[in-house]
Amino acid sequence: MISKWVVHKFGGTSLANAERYRAAAEILLSLQEPGECTAVVVSAMSGVTDALISLIQLAAGHDDSYLGKLQSLKERHLDTLVSLHLAAAQRRSLEETIAADFREIEEVLRGVWITKLASERTREFVSGHGELWSAQLLNAHLESGGHSSAWLDEPSRSTGSCRRRSCEIGKRI
């Protein structure tokens, strides 16, 4: 038998901070019916995609302020993660992932700063991280509540690579 799929979409304002992630999870769980498969599509936290694009523009313009703004964006995500009150091991794992992503982005932005060039592929790579972080934060919050969840990412058209992003949700047995 084919399961019924229900797809939900949460925009950036709906995922602006830890409180909003908790509210999104409550909505998802309250609407789930037995036998349904739930998929969730998430945007980056409010303002994050624009901030990431701005970092590319600043780096291409040789404006060193991109480094401080990148650090602020990292702190925002880590603060949100801490505010979700996850188990220590789960929090540490996601902190490491987010920190590694920010190190990669810093390296890419340094290359943009040096060359004063930002390709479309570079813009996709940098700006796409906001959605990845949102999916991982929502997934971690759901799992911390005992709900099965997985995040996945659509394969990139430009690279063909696939990372994990969004969720299928259900109560753990």
C-alpha positions as CSV (number, residue, x, y, z in Angstrom):
1,M,0.0,0.0,0.0
2,I,1.2,3.5,-0.9
3,S,1.4,5.8,2.1
4,K,0.0,9.3,1.8
5,W,2.6,12.0,1.8
6,V,2.0,15.4,3.3
7,V,4.5,18.1,2.6
8,H,5.0,21.2,4.8
9,K,7.0,24.3,4.0
10,F,8.5,26.6,6.6
11,G,9.9,30.0,5.5
12,G,12.7,31.9,7.2
13,T,10.4,33.9,9.6
14,S,8.9,30.6,10.8
15,L,12.4,29.4,11.7
16,A,13.9,32.7,13.0
17,N,15.1,31.3,16.3
18,A,14.9,28.3,18.7
19,E,11.4,29.2,19.8
20,R,10.2,29.2,16.2
21,Y,11.9,25.8,15.5
22,R,10.0,24.4,18.5
23,A,6.7,25.9,17.2
24,A,7.4,24.4,13.7
25,A,8.0,21.0,15.3
26,E,4.7,21.3,17.3
27,I,2.8,22.1,14.2
28,L,4.3,19.2,12.3
29,L,3.6,16.7,15.1
30,S,0.1,18.0,15.7
31,L,-0.9,17.6,12.1
32,Q,0.6,14.1,11.5
33,E,-2.0,11.3,11.0
34,P,-1.3,7.6,11.5
35,G,0.1,6.1,8.3
36,E,1.1,9.4,6.8
37,C,4.6,10.2,5.6
38,T,5.6,13.8,6.3
39,A,8.1,15.7,4.4
40,V,9.3,19.2,5.4
41,V,10.9,21.8,3.2
42,V,12.7,24.5,5.1
43,S,14.2,27.9,4.3
44,A,17.2,29.4,6.0
45,M,16.5,31.3,9.2
46,S,15.1,34.8,8.6
47,G,17.7,37.0,6.9
48,V,20.4,34.3,6.6
49,T,20.3,33.8,2.8
50,D,20.6,37.6,2.2
51,A,23.4,37.8,4.8
52,L,25.3,35.0,3.1
53,I,24.9,36.6,-0.3
54,S,26.1,39.9,1.2
55,L,29.2,38.2,2.5
56,I,30.1,37.1,-1.0
57,Q,29.6,40.7,-2.3
58,L,31.7,42.1,0.6
59,A,34.5,39.7,-0.1
60,A,34.5,40.3,-3.8
61,G,34.7,44.1,-3.0
62,H,37.7,43.6,-0.8
63,D,35.7,44.6,2.2
64,D,37.2,42.8,5.3
65,S,34.0,43.3,7.2
66,Y,32.8,40.0,5.7
67,L,34.8,38.2,8.4
68,G,33.0,39.8,11.4
69,K,29.7,39.4,9.7
70,L,30.5,35.7,9.1
71,Q,31.4,35.3,12.7
72,S,28.1,36.9,13.8
73,L,26.1,34.5,11.6
74,K,28.0,31.6,13.0
75,E,27.2,32.7,16.6
76,R,23.5,33.2,15.7
77,H,23.3,29.5,14.6
78,L,25.3,28.2,17.5
79,D,23.1,30.3,19.9
80,T,20.0,28.8,18.3
81,L,21.4,25.4,18.7
82,V,22.2,25.9,22.4
83,S,18.7,27.3,22.9
84,L,17.1,24.1,21.5
85,H,18.4,22.3,24.7
86,L,19.6,19.1,22.9
87,A,21.4,16.3,24.6
88,A,25.1,17.1,25.0
89,A,26.4,14.6,22.5
90,Q,23.8,15.6,19.9
91,R,24.6,19.3,20.5
92,R,28.4,18.8,20.2
93,S,28.0,16.8,17.0
94,L,25.9,19.5,15.3
95,E,28.2,22.3,16.7
96,E,31.1,20.5,15.0
97,T,29.2,20.3,11.7
98,I,28.1,23.9,11.8
99,A,31.6,25.1,12.7
100,A,33.2,23.0,9.9
101,D,30.7,24.5,7.4
102,F,31.6,28.0,8.6
103,R,35.3,27.2,8.2
104,E,34.7,26.0,4.6
105,I,32.7,29.1,3.8
106,E,35.5,31.3,5.3
107,E,38.0,29.6,3.0
108,V,35.7,30.1,-0.1
109,L,35.2,33.7,0.8
110,R,38.9,34.2,1.2
111,G,39.3,32.9,-2.3
112,V,36.6,35.4,-3.5
113,W,38.5,38.2,-1.6
114,I,41.8,37.3,-3.3
115,T,40.4,37.0,-6.8
116,K,37.6,39.6,-6.5
117,L,35.5,37.0,-8.4
118,A,32.4,35.1,-7.3
119,S,31.1,32.5,-9.7
120,E,27.5,31.3,-9.7
121,R,28.7,28.0,-8.2
122,T,30.4,29.9,-5.4
123,R,27.2,31.8,-4.7
124,E,25.1,28.6,-4.7
125,F,27.6,26.9,-2.3
126,V,27.7,29.7,0.2
127,S,24.0,30.8,0.1
128,G,22.7,27.2,0.2
129,H,24.2,26.6,3.7
130,G,21.4,28.5,5.4
131,E,18.8,25.9,4.4
132,L,21.2,23.0,5.3
133,W,21.6,24.5,8.8
134,S,17.8,24.9,9.2
135,A,17.1,21.3,8.2
136,Q,19.8,20.1,10.6
137,L,18.4,22.2,13.5
138,L,14.8,21.1,12.9
139,N,15.9,17.5,12.6
140,A,17.9,17.6,15.8
141,H,15.0,19.2,17.7
142,L,12.6,16.5,16.5
143,E,15.0,13.7,17.3
144,S,15.6,15.1,20.7
145,G,11.9,14.8,21.4
146,G,12.0,11.1,20.5
147,H,10.6,11.5,16.9
148,S,12.3,9.8,14.0
149,S,13.5,12.3,11.5
150,A,16.1,12.5,8.8
151,W,17.3,15.5,6.9
152,L,18.3,15.4,3.2
153,D,19.4,17.7,0.5
154,E,18.4,17.8,-3.1
155,P,21.4,17.1,-5.4
156,S,23.0,20.2,-6.7
157,R,22.4,20.8,-10.4
158,S,25.9,22.2,-10.8
159,T,27.9,19.6,-9.0
160,G,25.6,16.5,-8.8
161,S,26.6,16.1,-5.2
162,C,24.0,15.3,-2.5
163,R,23.9,16.3,1.1
164,R,21.0,15.5,3.5
165,R,18.3,18.1,4.1
166,S,14.6,17.9,5.3
167,C,12.6,15.4,7.2
168,E,10.4,12.4,7.3
169,I,8.8,12.4,10.8
170,G,7.3,9.7,12.9
171,K,7.2,8.6,16.5
172,R,10.0,6.2,17.4
173,I,8.9,2.7,18.2
